[in-house]
Amino acid sequence: MRHAAVLQKTDRMRCGQVRSSTRIALSKFWAQVPWLLKAAIMLEVVLHKLSEAGVIGGLLIFNAALAYLQESAGGPVILKR
């Protein structure tokens, strides 16, 4: 069993499927909703509404953190298949 797990990990590394946790976390800022939130932050800064921009920035970070935590919690379940 352990040998099979090592072989699977090696195969995933060869295919480029293994990514660092930093890269996975940063990828959460590269989707439709984060881009919309970033545009809203820029608009609020242009309109000199910095408190609203801060709230939207907090939502952006919360959204990325939540997505990262959900993916990391679900990763071992997906790999068992």
C-alpha positions as CSV (number, residue, x, y, z in Angstrom):
1,M,0.0,0.0,0.0
2,R,2.7,2.5,0.9
3,H,4.6,1.7,-2.3
4,A,1.5,2.4,-4.4
5,A,1.1,5.8,-2.6
6,V,4.7,6.7,-3.4
7,L,4.2,5.8,-7.0
8,Q,1.1,7.9,-7.2
9,K,2.8,10.9,-5.7
10,T,5.7,10.4,-8.2
11,D,3.3,10.2,-11.1
12,R,1.6,13.4,-10.0
13,M,4.9,15.2,-9.7
14,R,5.8,14.1,-13.2
15,C,2.5,15.4,-14.5
16,G,3.0,18.8,-12.7
17,Q,-0.1,18.2,-10.5
18,V,1.8,18.9,-7.3
19,R,1.8,22.6,-6.5
20,S,3.1,24.5,-3.5
21,S,0.6,25.8,-0.9
22,T,1.6,29.4,-1.6
23,R,0.8,29.0,-5.3
24,I,-2.5,27.4,-4.5
25,A,-3.3,30.3,-2.1
26,L,-2.4,32.9,-4.6
27,S,-4.5,31.2,-7.3
28,K,-7.6,32.0,-5.2
29,F,-7.1,35.7,-6.2
30,W,-7.3,34.8,-9.9
31,A,-11.0,34.1,-10.8
32,Q,-14.1,36.1,-11.7
33,V,-15.2,37.0,-8.2
34,P,-11.8,38.2,-7.0
35,W,-11.4,40.3,-10.2
36,L,-14.8,41.9,-9.6
37,L,-13.9,42.7,-6.0
38,K,-10.5,44.2,-7.1
39,A,-12.4,46.4,-9.6
40,A,-14.7,47.5,-6.9
41,I,-11.8,48.3,-4.6
42,M,-10.2,50.5,-7.4
43,L,-13.5,52.3,-8.0
44,E,-13.9,53.0,-4.3
45,V,-10.4,54.4,-4.1
46,V,-11.0,56.6,-7.1
47,L,-14.1,57.9,-5.4
48,H,-12.2,58.5,-2.2
49,K,-14.2,56.0,-0.2
50,L,-11.4,54.3,1.5
51,S,-13.4,52.7,4.3
52,E,-15.6,50.9,1.7
53,A,-12.5,49.8,-0.2
54,G,-11.1,48.4,3.1
55,V,-14.3,46.4,3.7
56,I,-14.2,45.0,0.1
57,G,-10.5,44.2,0.5
58,G,-11.4,42.3,3.7
59,L,-14.1,40.4,1.8
60,L,-11.5,39.6,-0.9
61,I,-9.1,38.2,1.6
62,F,-11.8,36.3,3.4
63,N,-13.1,34.8,0.2
64,A,-9.6,33.6,-0.8
65,A,-8.9,32.2,2.6
66,L,-12.2,30.3,2.8
67,A,-11.6,28.9,-0.7
68,Y,-8.1,27.8,0.2
69,L,-9.2,26.1,3.4
70,Q,-12.1,24.3,1.7
71,E,-9.8,23.0,-1.1
72,S,-7.1,21.9,1.4
73,A,-9.7,20.1,3.5
74,G,-11.2,18.4,0.4
75,G,-7.8,17.5,-1.2
76,P,-7.2,14.3,0.7
77,V,-10.7,13.0,-0.1
78,I,-10.2,13.6,-3.8
79,L,-6.7,12.0,-3.8
80,K,-8.1,8.8,-2.3
81,R,-10.1,8.0,-5.4
